[in-house]
């Protein structure tokens, strides 16, 4: 029995550490590779205009944030389609005047009709509500994937819109 040593006793601590390090390194490289090829991968390094080239002043790439003032101007000029990304029930309670309901979680239910009646050249401003709400950005990613490029979102859109006393439609009581 003395001659039969276990694998662990024959392997030094240094060798075990090297093997663990190699496994972790390979896992991290594989994770970064998969993230890199995903269309909605995690952004680790922000570009010049912010993450994914998204600028706060609307000078980035697809899905850029637009200021409330610029969105209000486009609203007054009738130059953009406003899209409410919240659930239908929230839209029914209140929404930006003239906005269409495009609930991101019901995307498959409305996208065929929307795509057949809306030109990909249409300027779209999406919004949701709450400082941490990402529904508008999620909606823009989906719209971008099917060919819409003139897309923007208003951060905490509905609340900020209402605070500026801009036009809102409310559910009749």
MODELLER restraints for C-alpha pairs under 7 A, 6 or more apart:
rsr = mdl.restraints
at = mdl.atoms
rsr.add(forms.Gaussian(group=physical.xy_distance, feature=features.Distance(at['CA:35:A'], at['CA:41:A']), mean=4.89, stdev=0.5))
rsr.add(forms.Gaussian(group=physical.xy_distance, feature=features.Distance(at['CA:35:A'], at['CA:42:A']), mean=6.55, stdev=0.5))
rsr.add(forms.Gaussian(group=physical.xy_distance, feature=features.Distance(at['CA:43:A'], at['CA:51:A']), mean=6.43, stdev=0.5))
rsr.add(forms.Gaussian(group=physical.xy_distance, feature=features.Distance(at['CA:46:A'], at['CA:52:A']), mean=6.56, stdev=0.5))
rsr.add(forms.Gaussian(group=physical.xy_distance, feature=features.Distance(at['CA:47:A'], at['CA:53:A']), mean=5.62, stdev=0.5))
rsr.add(forms.Gaussian(group=physical.xy_distance, feature=features.Distance(at['CA:49:A'], at['CA:55:A']), mean=4.72, stdev=0.5))
rsr.add(forms.Gaussian(group=physical.xy_distance, feature=features.Distance(at['CA:49:A'], at['CA:60:A']), mean=5.97, stdev=0.5))
rsr.add(forms.Gaussian(group=physical.xy_distance, feature=features.Distance(at['CA:53:A'], at['CA:60:A']), mean=4.87, stdev=0.5))
rsr.add(forms.Gaussian(group=physical.xy_distance, feature=features.Distance(at['CA:53:A'], at['CA:61:A']), mean=5.37, stdev=0.5))
rsr.add(forms.Gaussian(group=physical.xy_distance, feature=features.Distance(at['CA:54:A'], at['CA:60:A']), mean=4.41, stdev=0.5))
rsr.add(forms.Gaussian(group=physical.xy_distance, feature=features.Distance(at['CA:54:A'], at['CA:61:A']), mean=5.63, stdev=0.5))
rsr.add(forms.Gaussian(group=physical.xy_distance, feature=features.Distance(at['CA:54:A'], at['CA:63:A']), mean=6.69, stdev=0.5))
rsr.add(forms.Gaussian(group=physical.xy_distance, feature=features.Distance(at['CA:54:A'], at['CA:64:A']), mean=4.65, stdev=0.5))
rsr.add(forms.Gaussian(group=physical.xy_distance, feature=features.Distance(at['CA:54:A'], at['CA:65:A']), mean=6.76, stdev=0.5))
rsr.add(forms.Gaussian(group=physical.xy_distance, feature=features.Distance(at['CA:55:A'], at['CA:64:A']), mean=5.80, stdev=0.5))
rsr.add(forms.Gaussian(group=physical.xy_distance, feature=features.Distance(at['CA:55:A'], at['CA:65:A']), mean=6.35, stdev=0.5))
rsr.add(forms.Gaussian(group=physical.xy_distance, feature=features.Distance(at['CA:56:A'], at['CA:64:A']), mean=6.86, stdev=0.5))
rsr.add(forms.Gaussian(group=physical.xy_distance, feature=features.Distance(at['CA:56:A'], at['CA:65:A']), mean=5.13, stdev=0.5))
rsr.add(forms.Gaussian(group=physical.xy_distance, feature=features.Distance(at['CA:56:A'], at['CA:66:A']), mean=6.20, stdev=0.5))
rsr.add(forms.Gaussian(group=physical.xy_distance, feature=features.Distance(at['CA:57:A'], at['CA:65:A']), mean=6.79, stdev=0.5))
rsr.add(forms.Gaussian(group=physical.xy_distance, feature=features.Distance(at['CA:57:A'], at['CA:66:A']), mean=5.83, stdev=0.5))
rsr.add(forms.Gaussian(group=physical.xy_distance, feature=features.Distance(at['CA:57:A'], at['CA:67:A']), mean=6.32, stdev=0.5))
rsr.add(forms.Gaussian(group=physical.xy_distance, feature=features.Distance(at['CA:58:A'], at['CA:64:A']), mean=5.52, stdev=0.5))
rsr.add(forms.Gaussian(group=physical.xy_distance, feature=features.Distance(at['CA:58:A'], at['CA:65:A']), mean=5.80, stdev=0.5))
rsr.add(forms.Gaussian(group=physical.xy_distance, feature=features.Distance(at['CA:58:A'], at['CA:66:A']), mean=5.13, stdev=0.5))
rsr.add(forms.Gaussian(group=physical.xy_distance, feature=features.Distance(at['CA:62:A'], at['CA:149:A']), mean=5.79, stdev=0.5))
rsr.add(forms.Gaussian(group=physical.xy_distance, feature=features.Distance(at['CA:62:A'], at['CA:150:A']), mean=6.91, stdev=0.5))
rsr.add(forms.Gaussian(group=physical.xy_distance, feature=features.Distance(at['CA:62:A'], at['CA:151:A']), mean=6.19, stdev=0.5))
rsr.add(forms.Gaussian(group=physical.xy_distance, feature=features.Distance(at['CA:63:A'], at['CA:137:A']), mean=6.71, stdev=0.5))
rsr.add(forms.Gaussian(group=physical.xy_distance, feature=features.Distance(at['CA:63:A'], at['CA:140:A']), mean=5.72, stdev=0.5))
rsr.add(forms.Gaussian(group=physical.xy_distance, feature=features.Distance(at['CA:63:A'], at['CA:141:A']), mean=6.89, stdev=0.5))
rsr.add(forms.Gaussian(group=physical.xy_distance, feature=features.Distance(at['CA:63:A'], at['CA:151:A']), mean=5.35, stdev=0.5))
rsr.add(forms.Gaussian(group=physical.xy_distance, feature=features.Distance(at['CA:63:A'], at['CA:152:A']), mean=5.06, stdev=0.5))
rsr.add(forms.Gaussian(group=physical.xy_distance, feature=features.Distance(at['CA:63:A'], at['CA:153:A']), mean=6.75, stdev=0.5))
rsr.add(forms.Gaussian(group=physical.xy_distance, feature=features.Distance(at['CA:64:A'], at['CA:151:A']), mean=6.99, stdev=0.5))
rsr.add(forms.Gaussian(group=physical.xy_distance, feature=features.Distance(at['CA:64:A'], at['CA:152:A']), mean=5.00, stdev=0.5))
rsr.add(forms.Gaussian(group=physical.xy_distance, feature=features.Distance(at['CA:64:A'], at['CA:153:A']), mean=6.46, stdev=0.5))
rsr.add(forms.Gaussian(group=physical.xy_distance, feature=features.Distance(at['CA:65:A'], at['CA:152:A']), mean=5.49, stdev=0.5))
rsr.add(forms.Gaussian(group=physical.xy_distance, feature=features.Distance(at['CA:65:A'], at['CA:153:A']), mean=4.92, stdev=0.5))
rsr.add(forms.Gaussian(group=physical.xy_distance, feature=features.Distance(at['CA:65:A'], at['CA:154:A']), mean=5.90, stdev=0.5))
rsr.add(forms.Gaussian(group=physical.xy_distance, feature=features.Distance(at['CA:65:A'], at['CA:155:A']), mean=6.97, stdev=0.5))
rsr.add(forms.Gaussian(group=physical.xy_distance, feature=features.Distance(at['CA:66:A'], at['CA:152:A']), mean=5.89, stdev=0.5))
rsr.add(forms.Gaussian(group=physical.xy_distance, feature=features.Distance(at['CA:66:A'], at['CA:153:A']), mean=5.84, stdev=0.5))
rsr.add(forms.Gaussian(group=physical.xy_distance, feature=features.Distance(at['CA:66:A'], at['CA:154:A']), mean=5.60, stdev=0.5))
rsr.add(forms.Gaussian(group=physical.xy_distance, feature=features.Distance(at['CA:67:A'], at['CA:154:A']), mean=6.53, stdev=0.5))
rsr.add(forms.Gaussian(group=physical.xy_distance, feature=features.Distance(at['CA:68:A'], at['CA:154:A']), mean=6.45, stdev=0.5))
rsr.add(forms.Gaussian(group=physical.xy_distance, feature=features.Distance(at['CA:74:A'], at['CA:80:A']), mean=5.98, stdev=0.5))
rsr.add(forms.Gaussian(group=physical.xy_distance, feature=features.Distance(at['CA:80:A'], at['CA:123:A']), mean=4.89, stdev=0.5))
rsr.add(forms.Gaussian(group=physical.xy_distance, feature=features.Distance(at['CA:80:A'], at['CA:124:A']), mean=5.52, stdev=0.5))
rsr.add(forms.Gaussian(group=physical.xy_distance, feature=features.Distance(at['CA:80:A'], at['CA:125:A']), mean=6.59, stdev=0.5))
rsr.add(forms.Gaussian(group=physical.xy_distance, feature=features.Distance(at['CA:81:A'], at['CA:99:A']), mean=6.83, stdev=0.5))
rsr.add(forms.Gaussian(group=physical.xy_distance, feature=features.Distance(at['CA:81:A'], at['CA:123:A']), mean=6.16, stdev=0.5))
rsr.add(forms.Gaussian(group=physical.xy_distance, feature=features.Distance(at['CA:81:A'], at['CA:124:A']), mean=4.80, stdev=0.5))
rsr.add(forms.Gaussian(group=physical.xy_distance, feature=features.Distance(at['CA:81:A'], at['CA:125:A']), mean=6.15, stdev=0.5))
rsr.add(forms.Gaussian(group=physical.xy_distance, feature=features.Distance(at['CA:82:A'], at['CA:99:A']), mean=4.61, stdev=0.5))
rsr.add(forms.Gaussian(group=physical.xy_distance, feature=features.Distance(at['CA:82:A'], at['CA:100:A']), mean=6.35, stdev=0.5))
rsr.add(forms.Gaussian(group=physical.xy_distance, feature=features.Distance(at['CA:82:A'], at['CA:124:A']), mean=5.87, stdev=0.5))
rsr.add(forms.Gaussian(group=physical.xy_distance, feature=features.Distance(at['CA:82:A'], at['CA:125:A']), mean=4.83, stdev=0.5))
rsr.add(forms.Gaussian(group=physical.xy_distance, feature=features.Distance(at['CA:82:A'], at['CA:126:A']), mean=5.77, stdev=0.5))
rsr.add(forms.Gaussian(group=physical.xy_distance, feature=features.Distance(at['CA:83:A'], at['CA:99:A']), mean=5.33, stdev=0.5))
rsr.add(forms.Gaussian(group=physical.xy_distance, feature=features.Distance(at['CA:83:A'], at['CA:100:A']), mean=4.99, stdev=0.5))
rsr.add(forms.Gaussian(group=physical.xy_distance, feature=features.Distance(at['CA:83:A'], at['CA:101:A']), mean=5.95, stdev=0.5))
rsr.add(forms.Gaussian(group=physical.xy_distance, feature=features.Distance(at['CA:83:A'], at['CA:102:A']), mean=6.01, stdev=0.5))
rsr.add(forms.Gaussian(group=physical.xy_distance, feature=features.Distance(at['CA:83:A'], at['CA:124:A']), mean=6.82, stdev=0.5))
rsr.add(forms.Gaussian(group=physical.xy_distance, feature=features.Distance(at['CA:83:A'], at['CA:125:A']), mean=6.01, stdev=0.5))
rsr.add(forms.Gaussian(group=physical.xy_distance, feature=features.Distance(at['CA:83:A'], at['CA:126:A']), mean=4.51, stdev=0.5))
rsr.add(forms.Gaussian(group=physical.xy_distance, feature=features.Distance(at['CA:83:A'], at['CA:127:A']), mean=6.41, stdev=0.5))
rsr.add(forms.Gaussian(group=physical.xy_distance, feature=features.Distance(at['CA:84:A'], at['CA:91:A']), mean=6.84, stdev=0.5))
rsr.add(forms.Gaussian(group=physical.xy_distance, feature=features.Distance(at['CA:84:A'], at['CA:99:A']), mean=6.36, stdev=0.5))
rsr.add(forms.Gaussian(group=physical.xy_distance, feature=features.Distance(at['CA:84:A'], at['CA:100:A']), mean=6.07, stdev=0.5))
rsr.add(forms.Gaussian(group=physical.xy_distance, feature=features.Distance(at['CA:84:A'], at['CA:101:A']), mean=4.96, stdev=0.5))
rsr.add(forms.Gaussian(group=physical.xy_distance, feature=features.Distance(at['CA:84:A'], at['CA:102:A']), mean=5.66, stdev=0.5))
rsr.add(forms.Gaussian(group=physical.xy_distance, feature=features.Distance(at['CA:84:A'], at['CA:103:A']), mean=6.75, stdev=0.5))
rsr.add(forms.Gaussian(group=physical.xy_distance, feature=features.Distance(at['CA:84:A'], at['CA:126:A']), mean=5.83, stdev=0.5))
rsr.add(forms.Gaussian(group=physical.xy_distance, feature=features.Distance(at['CA:84:A'], at['CA:127:A']), mean=5.37, stdev=0.5))
rsr.add(forms.Gaussian(group=physical.xy_distance, feature=features.Distance(at['CA:84:A'], at['CA:128:A']), mean=6.04, stdev=0.5))
rsr.add(forms.Gaussian(group=physical.xy_distance, feature=features.Distance(at['CA:85:A'], at['CA:101:A']), mean=6.61, stdev=0.5))
rsr.add(forms.Gaussian(group=physical.xy_distance, feature=features.Distance(at['CA:85:A'], at['CA:102:A']), mean=5.15, stdev=0.5))
rsr.add(forms.Gaussian(group=physical.xy_distance, feature=features.Distance(at['CA:85:A'], at['CA:103:A']), mean=4.44, stdev=0.5))
rsr.add(forms.Gaussian(group=physical.xy_distance, feature=features.Distance(at['CA:85:A'], at['CA:104:A']), mean=5.42, stdev=0.5))
rsr.add(forms.Gaussian(group=physical.xy_distance, feature=features.Distance(at['CA:85:A'], at['CA:126:A']), mean=6.48, stdev=0.5))
rsr.add(forms.Gaussian(group=physical.xy_distance, feature=features.Distance(at['CA:85:A'], at['CA:127:A']), mean=6.02, stdev=0.5))
rsr.add(forms.Gaussian(group=physical.xy_distance, feature=features.Distance(at['CA:85:A'], at['CA:128:A']), mean=5.56, stdev=0.5))
rsr.add(forms.Gaussian(group=physical.xy_distance, feature=features.Distance(at['CA:85:A'], at['CA:135:A']), mean=5.66, stdev=0.5))
rsr.add(forms.Gaussian(group=physical.xy_distance, feature=features.Distance(at['CA:85:A'], at['CA:136:A']), mean=5.28, stdev=0.5))
rsr.add(forms.Gaussian(group=physical.xy_distance, feature=features.Distance(at['CA:85:A'], at['CA:139:A']), mean=6.44, stdev=0.5))
rsr.add(forms.Gaussian(group=physical.xy_distance, feature=features.Distance(at['CA:86:A'], at['CA:103:A']), mean=5.08, stdev=0.5))
rsr.add(forms.Gaussian(group=physical.xy_distance, feature=features.Distance(at['CA:86:A'], at['CA:104:A']), mean=6.91, stdev=0.5))
rsr.add(forms.Gaussian(group=physical.xy_distance, feature=features.Distance(at['CA:86:A'], at['CA:128:A']), mean=5.56, stdev=0.5))
rsr.add(forms.Gaussian(group=physical.xy_distance, feature=features.Distance(at['CA:86:A'], at['CA:135:A']), mean=6.63, stdev=0.5))
rsr.add(forms.Gaussian(group=physical.xy_distance, feature=features.Distance(at['CA:87:A'], at['CA:103:A']), mean=5.01, stdev=0.5))
rsr.add(forms.Gaussian(group=physical.xy_distance, feature=features.Distance(at['CA:88:A'], at['CA:101:A']), mean=6.56, stdev=0.5))
rsr.add(forms.Gaussian(group=physical.xy_distance, feature=features.Distance(at['CA:88:A'], at['CA:103:A']), mean=6.26, stdev=0.5))
rsr.add(forms.Gaussian(group=physical.xy_distance, feature=features.Distance(at['CA:91:A'], at['CA:101:A']), mean=6.45, stdev=0.5))
rsr.add(forms.Gaussian(group=physical.xy_distance, feature=features.Distance(at['CA:92:A'], at['CA:171:A']), mean=5.94, stdev=0.5))
rsr.add(forms.Gaussian(group=physical.xy_distance, feature=features.Distance(at['CA:93:A'], at['CA:170:A']), mean=5.63, stdev=0.5))
rsr.add(forms.Gaussian(group=physical.xy_distance, feature=features.Distance(at['CA:93:A'], at['CA:171:A']), mean=4.77, stdev=0.5))
rsr.add(forms.Gaussian(group=physical.xy_distance, feature=features.Distance(at['CA:94:A'], at['CA:168:A']), mean=6.71, stdev=0.5))
rsr.add(forms.Gaussian(group=physical.xy_distance, feature=features.Distance(at['CA:94:A'], at['CA:169:A']), mean=5.51, stdev=0.5))
rsr.add(forms.Gaussian(group=physical.xy_distance, feature=features.Distance(at['CA:94:A'], at['CA:170:A']), mean=4.27, stdev=0.5))
rsr.add(forms.Gaussian(group=physical.xy_distance, feature=features.Distance(at['CA:94:A'], at['CA:171:A']), mean=6.07, stdev=0.5))
rsr.add(forms.Gaussian(group=physical.xy_distance, feature=features.Distance(at['CA:95:A'], at['CA:168:A']), mean=5.60, stdev=0.5))
rsr.add(forms.Gaussian(group=physical.xy_distance, feature=features.Distance(at['CA:95:A'], at['CA:169:A']), mean=5.50, stdev=0.5))
rsr.add(forms.Gaussian(group=physical.xy_distance, feature=features.Distance(at['CA:95:A'], at['CA:170:A']), mean=6.74, stdev=0.5))
rsr.add(forms.Gaussian(group=physical.xy_distance, feature=features.Distance(at['CA:96:A'], at['CA:158:A']), mean=6.93, stdev=0.5))
rsr.add(forms.Gaussian(group=physical.xy_distance, feature=features.Distance(at['CA:96:A'], at['CA:167:A']), mean=6.26, stdev=0.5))
rsr.add(forms.Gaussian(group=physical.xy_distance, feature=features.Distance(at['CA:96:A'], at['CA:168:A']), mean=4.48, stdev=0.5))
rsr.add(forms.Gaussian(group=physical.xy_distance, feature=features.Distance(at['CA:96:A'], at['CA:169:A']), mean=6.13, stdev=0.5))
rsr.add(forms.Gaussian(group=physical.xy_distance, feature=features.Distance(at['CA:97:A'], at['CA:167:A']), mean=5.45, stdev=0.5))
rsr.add(forms.Gaussian(group=physical.xy_distance, feature=features.Distance(at['CA:97:A'], at['CA:168:A']), mean=4.64, stdev=0.5))
rsr.add(forms.Gaussian(group=physical.xy_distance, feature=features.Distance(at['CA:97:A'], at['CA:169:A']), mean=5.09, stdev=0.5))
rsr.add(forms.Gaussian(group=physical.xy_distance, feature=features.Distance(at['CA:104:A'], at['CA:135:A']), mean=6.47, stdev=0.5))
rsr.add(forms.Gaussian(group=physical.xy_distance, feature=features.Distance(at['CA:104:A'], at['CA:138:A']), mean=6.97, stdev=0.5))
rsr.add(forms.Gaussian(group=physical.xy_distance, feature=features.Distance(at['CA:104:A'], at['CA:139:A']), mean=5.34, stdev=0.5))
rsr.add(forms.Gaussian(group=physical.xy_distance, feature=features.Distance(at['CA:120:A'], at['CA:147:A']), mean=6.00, stdev=0.5))
rsr.add(forms.Gaussian(group=physical.xy_distance, feature=features.Distance(at['CA:120:A'], at['CA:148:A']), mean=4.65, stdev=0.5))
rsr.add(forms.Gaussian(group=physical.xy_distance, feature=features.Distance(at['CA:121:A'], at['CA:148:A']), mean=6.66, stdev=0.5))
rsr.add(forms.Gaussian(group=physical.xy_distance, feature=features.Distance(at['CA:121:A'], at['CA:150:A']), mean=6.60, stdev=0.5))
rsr.add(forms.Gaussian(group=physical.xy_distance, feature=features.Distance(at['CA:122:A'], at['CA:150:A']), mean=6.57, stdev=0.5))
rsr.add(forms.Gaussian(group=physical.xy_distance, feature=features.Distance(at['CA:123:A'], at['CA:150:A']), mean=4.76, stdev=0.5))
rsr.add(forms.Gaussian(group=physical.xy_distance, feature=features.Distance(at['CA:123:A'], at['CA:151:A']), mean=5.85, stdev=0.5))
rsr.add(forms.Gaussian(group=physical.xy_distance, feature=features.Distance(at['CA:124:A'], at['CA:150:A']), mean=6.27, stdev=0.5))
rsr.add(forms.Gaussian(group=physical.xy_distance, feature=features.Distance(at['CA:124:A'], at['CA:151:A']), mean=4.78, stdev=0.5))
rsr.add(forms.Gaussian(group=physical.xy_distance, feature=features.Distance(at['CA:124:A'], at['CA:152:A']), mean=6.17, stdev=0.5))
rsr.add(forms.Gaussian(group=physical.xy_distance, feature=features.Distance(at['CA:125:A'], at['CA:151:A']), mean=5.94, stdev=0.5))
rsr.add(forms.Gaussian(group=physical.xy_distance, feature=features.Distance(at['CA:125:A'], at['CA:152:A']), mean=4.70, stdev=0.5))
rsr.add(forms.Gaussian(group=physical.xy_distance, feature=features.Distance(at['CA:125:A'], at['CA:153:A']), mean=5.21, stdev=0.5))
rsr.add(forms.Gaussian(group=physical.xy_distance, feature=features.Distance(at['CA:126:A'], at['CA:136:A']), mean=5.19, stdev=0.5))
rsr.add(forms.Gaussian(group=physical.xy_distance, feature=features.Distance(at['CA:126:A'], at['CA:152:A']), mean=6.19, stdev=0.5))
rsr.add(forms.Gaussian(group=physical.xy_distance, feature=features.Distance(at['CA:126:A'], at['CA:153:A']), mean=4.62, stdev=0.5))
rsr.add(forms.Gaussian(group=physical.xy_distance, feature=features.Distance(at['CA:126:A'], at['CA:154:A']), mean=6.50, stdev=0.5))
rsr.add(forms.Gaussian(group=physical.xy_distance, feature=features.Distance(at['CA:127:A'], at['CA:136:A']), mean=4.89, stdev=0.5))
rsr.add(forms.Gaussian(group=physical.xy_distance, feature=features.Distance(at['CA:127:A'], at['CA:153:A']), mean=5.56, stdev=0.5))
rsr.add(forms.Gaussian(group=physical.xy_distance, feature=features.Distance(at['CA:127:A'], at['CA:154:A']), mean=5.27, stdev=0.5))
rsr.add(forms.Gaussian(group=physical.xy_distance, feature=features.Distance(at['CA:127:A'], at['CA:155:A']), mean=6.90, stdev=0.5))
rsr.add(forms.Gaussian(group=physical.xy_distance, feature=features.Distance(at['CA:127:A'], at['CA:157:A']), mean=5.00, stdev=0.5))
rsr.add(forms.Gaussian(group=physical.xy_distance, feature=features.Distance(at['CA:127:A'], at['CA:158:A']), mean=6.77, stdev=0.5))
rsr.add(forms.Gaussian(group=physical.xy_distance, feature=features.Distance(at['CA:128:A'], at['CA:135:A']), mean=6.13, stdev=0.5))
rsr.add(forms.Gaussian(group=physical.xy_distance, feature=features.Distance(at['CA:128:A'], at['CA:136:A']), mean=5.58, stdev=0.5))
rsr.add(forms.Gaussian(group=physical.xy_distance, feature=features.Distance(at['CA:128:A'], at['CA:156:A']), mean=6.24, stdev=0.5))
rsr.add(forms.Gaussian(group=physical.xy_distance, feature=features.Distance(at['CA:128:A'], at['CA:157:A']), mean=5.64, stdev=0.5))
rsr.add(forms.Gaussian(group=physical.xy_distance, feature=features.Distance(at['CA:128:A'], at['CA:158:A']), mean=6.22, stdev=0.5))
rsr.add(forms.Gaussian(group=physical.xy_distance, feature=features.Distance(at['CA:129:A'], at['CA:156:A']), mean=4.73, stdev=0.5))
rsr.add(forms.Gaussian(group=physical.xy_distance, feature=features.Distance(at['CA:129:A'], at['CA:157:A']), mean=5.58, stdev=0.5))
rsr.add(forms.Gaussian(group=physical.xy_distance, feature=features.Distance(at['CA:129:A'], at['CA:158:A']), mean=5.25, stdev=0.5))
rsr.add(forms.Gaussian(group=physical.xy_distance, feature=features.Distance(at['CA:129:A'], at['CA:159:A']), mean=6.10, stdev=0.5))
rsr.add(forms.Gaussian(group=physical.xy_distance, feature=features.Distance(at['CA:130:A'], at['CA:156:A']), mean=4.70, stdev=0.5))
rsr.add(forms.Gaussian(group=physical.xy_distance, feature=features.Distance(at['CA:131:A'], at['CA:155:A']), mean=6.71, stdev=0.5))
rsr.add(forms.Gaussian(group=physical.xy_distance, feature=features.Distance(at['CA:131:A'], at['CA:156:A']), mean=4.84, stdev=0.5))
rsr.add(forms.Gaussian(group=physical.xy_distance, feature=features.Distance(at['CA:133:A'], at['CA:156:A']), mean=6.88, stdev=0.5))
rsr.add(forms.Gaussian(group=physical.xy_distance, feature=features.Distance(at['CA:136:A'], at['CA:153:A']), mean=6.05, stdev=0.5))
rsr.add(forms.Gaussian(group=physical.xy_distance, feature=features.Distance(at['CA:137:A'], at['CA:153:A']), mean=6.53, stdev=0.5))
rsr.add(forms.Gaussian(group=physical.xy_distance, feature=features.Distance(at['CA:140:A'], at['CA:151:A']), mean=6.46, stdev=0.5))
